[in-house]
């Protein structure tokens, strides 16, 4: 499995597409599912091929006029949280998306002279799309926050250790892996976050990333990511 250089530590990730939260000031809050309460209704940010995991920071460019309006409204009227869901098929007017997505907080936004937006978002928790209540001018949906609580156990610790060992073997063959990312993998003690962090930095097809996002049981997610390395 090839490693992609998209993974960087949050302190220096501003211009990278996917960045880890492991050493970020908010990592404690984001590393614990359910630490932030997600509104039951959210504007929906629909993507063609981008799967965003909880605990990651992602720079995004927005050019679609309706989505620009959605971001502007969100920044002015609420907690700056939107729901990201990947479409089942690219294009088309019908809202057909995967039901499991991620709640995102808009950290920064920059309006460009051409009317587009550059923003830096932060993944919070997995969410389930229950219903689309509005489609125009931009979609708004009713969502459910998915908080998977897992008790530490000998079996879970063994799975985390095995995943780290697999990662270390891959890292020996991939000198492009940044040292700070290696440190993050070994310092992160949240099992679900560990699986998400490694997945986000592997060169995988969007549907495979979505499969990991939809794997809610932590032991199953750890096993799946081991298979993907």
C-alpha positions, 0 to 999 in steps of 0.5 A: 500500500502506498502512502500519500504525502497528504498527511501532515501534522496540523501545526504545519498543514495549512496548504495540505489537503489532509492533515492529522489532529494528533498534536493540535490544541483541540486534539483532546476534544476531537479525539474523544467521540461525543465531546462536541454536541452536533446540531440535529439539523445541518447544512449538507456539504456534498462531495464527489470523491472526498471522504473526511474523517473525524479528527482531521483538518482539511483545506477546501476550495468552494466554487459552486454558488449555492455552496458558497451561500451555504458557507456564508449563511453558516458563518453568520448564523450558527455554530459553524458546523456543516455535514459532509457526505459523499455522493453515491454518483458524481453529478446530477441534481438528485441528492443521492449520498452515502448515509454516513458522513462527518460533521465538520467545523469551519475553522477559517474562511477566506473569500476570493475576488472571483466569488469562491471561498477557501476554507479550513475545516475540522472533522468532528464526529461521524453522523448519519443522514436521517432525512433531507428536509430542504434541497434549495438553495442548498440542502439541509438535513436532519442528522444523528450524531454517532458516538461509538464508545469502546472500553479498553480491553486486552483484545483492543490493545492487541489490535492497536499494537498489531496495526501500529506494527503493520504501519511500522513495517510499511514505514520502513519501505516508504521513506516519504512518511514524515517523522511527525506522522510516525510519532502521531501514530504511536502517540494517539491512544484512541483506537478509532482515531488511530484507524482513521488517521492511518486511513486518511493518509493511505492512497485509497479509492474514495469508496474504500475510505467510505467503507472505513468511515461506515465501519462503526465497530472499533475492532472491525475498523482496526482489522479493516485498516490492517487489511488495507495497509 
